Amino acid sequence: MKVSKDSKLKDIYSKPVGKDIIDKLSMQLGVSPKLLLNPVTGNLRLSFIERLSGKKSVRNFMTDFLEMVNSEPGVPFHGKSEIHEKWWKEAVFYQIYPSSFCDSDGDGEGDLKGILSKLDILKDLGVDALWLNPVYDSPWDDNGYDIRDYRKIHEKFGTMEDMGKLINEVHKRDMRIIMDLVVNHTSDEHEWFKKALSDKDSPYRDYYFIRPGKEGKEPNNWKSFFSGPAWKKVGEDEYAMHIFSEKQMDLNWDNEAVRKEVTDIVRFWMDKGVDGFRLDVINFISKKPGLPDGNETIGELINYTGLEHYYYGPNLHRYLRELKEKAFDPYGGFAVGETPGVGIEAGKLLTQEGRGELDLIFGFDHLETPGHTRMEDYVYDINYLKDYFIRLEEGMSGKDWISIFTDNHDNPRMISKIDHTGLYSDKLSKVILTMLLTLKGTPFIFQGQETGRKNADFKDIGDIRDIESLNLYKELTGKGKSSEEAFRVILSGTRDHARIPIAWNESENGGFTEGQPWIKQSMDYKDNNVEKQMKDPYSVWNWTKNLINLRKQDKTLIYGDVVFHNKDKKNWFSYERISGNSKYLIEMNLSNKMMRRPLNIPLDRIILSSEKNPERNIFRPYEVRISDLGQK
Ligand code: ISL
């Protein structure tokens, strides 16, 4: 049944997209959804709320909001169901940012041979599967997310032969490898786009969104993620759409030929032996027909005007099913979709077993404390992360599976967001890694997390490489901010924090390169490097290794039930993983203060502890313990 302005708040909450949006709004407002849905407020009709506010912007918002809620007729499965075992549910994934992993030829940038040379170390850590950020031929406007040729390896990374060798060597070690599939857009230097522009009758024109302007302006008011409008002028009164940089042109997935091209690209790489893909902004591929203007109120709220018309578009499910059936299923390929903006319920509709769309998604609602954005200088509340994970886990049915991550190449380091002093970064790293490796879901470790790397120590804008940051810096100084003020904003949220080189040892630049690194190495390499940490049994590296080992001993930490304790106790996180007679207790102090332990579990049950000499009833700052409570 569709909802309308006469519907009650609680009816809207019963719809997947409605629930996700109300949850998000209630998080932003800092109130619990329960408060919005108590018997009084839950029975309020939208029309009443609209009249109450009397604002035109609210009326406009309601209309678009209802349309979004009604656009999803599906209902996720919420019942009981048996979990089916899959390799990707058991694997520990490790994300490699190739530019900054290991440089074998001294040009200052990592490469495939460099990755190859470190496979044994990753295997030793216990990693099962690698995800490589883009390594394709590209003008590198957005660090490879602007692909010029999908069937060619970028020369700075090596050759197709090197890639084949890497795939083989990964498989020889009983590991798997997935690549990044960037098909919401191509580079403006891709042959398709060049042909589309050079010939008005070219079939490639309809591969993109090329549209006449509207009264001398852009075709609509959509904004780019990287500052400015989402349209680039490509001819007299003619514009091409780019949701990201002006060298990343959006592909028109409504054109069957485009979908066929994508299928062929996936199959090309599957034939070469890759095990699957991470699908870049894959929820953006279906744009609302007619490309209508974005809602100004939503635009103000989230900064990206137009998002509601493409973040969960009308044909998304259909295009994903088609892609899976034609390109992934014939190979048993794995697919994890990057889906910014998609909430928990809609996420289920993209991943539930039997729906034939994606295996997993990366959602991002946990990466900032509600009410804050990445570019703000604020202290992230780790209790929010705990609450978010509890919500995710408790909402999982046997048909669901989730990814668990806190870091990637698009975000500052989570430990630095929580602890600005840097004093607790190793301890906090252990806390976060414990969540990743003992909650129910597939863990994705981002390179450097295993040695507790912090945010980078950039000094000025000259240290920054990322297009998002550089564009924003220009925008801010253009609007009158001083260069110091603008740099401070960049320093809070730049994606470059995560993109600095890996530190392998104590030698110059952390042993990443013998040349000049493409982006500055940070001083924490002296302690947070692999070689040093491998030797120290209490290092973050060895904590990671021990946790992974434990996961591999029996499958309780993978498929076992999760039962949370003392959920409302602030700064405390504990849960059990249970399967048959096997039972693990995980306990963590989420603060930098001593804490009394709510449960009185004997010390002799501890199998992993972040402290050398734990005390029975006291937890030191950010202390973590795992106890074996199973019946032997
Ligand atoms: O939600 C975000 C981060 O927490 C967004 O930054 C979002 O994930 C991102 O804009 C989409 O990212 C992906 O596509 C971009 C590319 O620049 C990123 O590196 C990639 O991960 C365009 O291809």
Boltz pocket constraint, residues with backbone or C-beta under 6 A from the ligand:
constraints:
  - pocket:
      binder: B
      contacts: [[A, 142], [A, 145], [A, 182], [A, 225], [A, 244], [A, 280], [A, 281], [A, 338], [A, 340], [A, 364], [A, 367], [A, 409], [A, 410], [A, 411]]
      max_distance: 6.0
